[in-house]
Amino acid sequence: MIAMQGYYNGTVCIPEEGEKLKLNQKVIITALDEIIVPKMRRLGTLEGKGTVSFSEDWELSDEEMIK
């Protein structure tokens, strides 16, 4: 058995770590008193859905930048 956090969006329960679940896997849903306010994203952005990092030796020339 695994445990994970999530939230109810008014229609369905959304797990925060959905990749751990298998299709049609049974779940036990326990409602907690804490209310999570989901972070609103601007339309068309991936803000909050991933991270970007650069290695220490990463470089980009001016010519590559304006392409």
Secondary structure, DSSP 8 states (H G I E B T S, - for coil): -----EEE-SSSEEETTGGG--TT--------S---------TT--TTS------TT----HHHHT-
